[in-house]
Amino acid sequence: MAGNNRSEIRPGLRVEVILKADQRSGKRTPGVVKDILTNSPTHPHGIKVRLADGQVGRVCNILSNP
């Protein structure tokens, strides 16, 4: 599942994000959502989140529900 809709994202969800530094390479980083940073209901590049470890990136894939 893609992470373009804010309604699909919630804290505790396991996701893959693309960090700002990895945008060119497209390297994905797995993690657990701590905070949702995007306010709009959708975003074409993915909803921006803060992971439990503090990293910030845009959701590119939803791995599983809590």
Phi, psi and omega in degrees: 000137177281159182252044183270346182251126182297328182295339180274346186257136174208156180303141180096350182282137175275126184221169168246133179238159170252117179287157180305317182292339183257010184298321180292318183278333181080014180297132181260142180240120178282154178180181180247132182293129174257310181225147173262124185260337179279130180270332183287155183292334178219159174210130185296335182261002181111152180284132181279130181225160170254128179279167181301331180273002175098350180287148181242132178197178180259134182292126176247343181203136175262120184275311182198161176273153179289000000 
